[in-house]
Amino acid sequence: MKAIPYGKQSVTEDDIHAVIDVLKSDFWTQGPKIKEFEDAFASYVGSKYAIAVSNGTAALHLCTMALNVKPGDKVITSPITFVASANCVRYCGGEVIFADIDRETYLLDVNEVRKQLEADLNREIKGIIPVDFAGRVVNMEEFRKLADEFNCWIIEDACHAPGGSFNNSKGEKIFAGSGMYTDLAIFSFHPVKHIAAGEGGMITTNNKDLYDKLLILRTHGIQQNAALRIYDDSLWYYEMQELGYNYRLTDIQAALGNSQLKRANEGLEKRREIAKIYKEAFSGNHNIKDRNEGQSEHHAYHLYVIEVNHRKELHKYLREKGIFSQIHYIPAHLMPYYRQLGWEPGVLPNAEDYYSCCISLPMYPTLLLDEQMFVLNNMNHFISDYIK
Ligand SMILES: *Cc1c(COP(=O)(O)O)cnc(C)c1O
């Protein structure tokens, strides 16, 4: 049997042709495919605006820039995320405050965030970056209420959850990145994510001012709209108004991303079917703690995380069989970089306890049933040989 990774991209003939068409066209970057992808993506998540950028990390950086994070500012995020969710605060010289996760959902705990905000007497905390970890979407309505109370902004790190949702207090289905309760949301098109473009990212928002600002920051701070230039209106004139970056996406990547987006819902369905099979297989198994919801209409199942004792041995055992499970994530506050900034083990007990036993099983739309059975059989072998 071929190696089974924890996540994997897929490609179709349509994807390949979409890329070839761009290669044969006049525009390899900043051509028509960017806007096409942005419009389709905004409509997929239900936001007013979308801005395509070079990767998810660039998306986060542009968001913290657009929200004016500066030295002395503090921003709260989850320790159970990819380090980029925190690093974007550091890029702007701000300080990261990690608040603990909810032990059941693995998401940033709104009560822990409240504690931090209440203790912040000088009002140095400016924003919150909740993460839709594993594809489970954070209840942003709750976070919005809290953020409003303390005059904070919200960036939703929705990299794991395109197509995922939660129900608000009125019972309405609110999609990740819709901007209903958040200021900005970000996505990634790294090959391991739901929609892959090689590298790539997207910011979504309903805020026109932030949208206009992000467009400028994405391309060196140069004002694209001639009417908004300060000094000149000649046809050859361009005007850099702020210090920005080159965080553009190419048309080649946008065409691939847009082609992948067309089957995003199909992929989501497949992920939910895979989740259902795992959930059923693990139910009643006291050696495996499976806190997933099974075939949820909300969960985007970027990852299928379970908790086990002997996690290290299981990881190694599966690896020897060609099954490459993965650990998501090493708590960000335990990284040497953040330790050097004062963080140390013991301060976020839920995150650290979670990390001691979590493991992500293979989860991607092209995972075949017999491959999933192979994974499950090997887990059973492991349990009967090593645990019982
Ligand atoms: C992938 C990911 C990122 C970063 O995206 P890149 O495109 O790799 O820069 C940020 N946050 C989370 C939660 C991610 O999974």
The ligand as a Tripos MOL2 file, in Angstrom:
@<TRIPOS>MOLECULE
LIG
   15    15     1     0     0
SMALL
NO_CHARGES

@<TRIPOS>ATOM
      1 C1         -1.6570   27.0020    7.1680 C.3       1 LIG1
      2 C2         -1.9990   27.8870    8.2880 C.ar      1 LIG1
      3 C3         -1.5160   29.2050    8.3650 C.ar      1 LIG1
      4 C4         -0.4950   29.7840    7.4210 C.3       1 LIG1
      5 O1         -0.8050   29.6740    6.0790 O.3       1 LIG1
      6 P1          0.3800   29.6650    4.9920 P.3       1 LIG1
      7 O2         -0.3500   29.7690    3.7060 O.co2     1 LIG1
      8 O3          1.0970   28.3600    5.1490 O.co2     1 LIG1
      9 O4          1.2540   30.8210    5.2590 O.co2     1 LIG1
     10 C5         -1.9520   29.9980    9.4180 C.ar      1 LIG1
     11 N1         -2.7980   29.5260   10.3500 N.ar      1 LIG1
     12 C6         -3.2610   28.2630   10.3180 C.ar      1 LIG1
     13 C7         -4.2070   27.8070   11.3850 C.3       1 LIG1
     14 C8         -2.8590   27.4000    9.2980 C.ar      1 LIG1
     15 O5         -3.3120   26.1400    9.2900 O.3       1 LIG1
@<TRIPOS>BOND
     1     1     2 1
     2     2     3 ar
     3     2    14 ar
     4     3     4 1
     5     3    10 ar
     6     4     5 1
     7     5     6 1
     8     6     7 2
     9     6     8 1
    10     6     9 1
    11    10    11 ar
    12    11    12 ar
    13    12    13 1
    14    12    14 ar
    15    14    15 1
@<TRIPOS>SUBSTRUCTURE
     1 LIG1         1 GROUP 0 **** ****
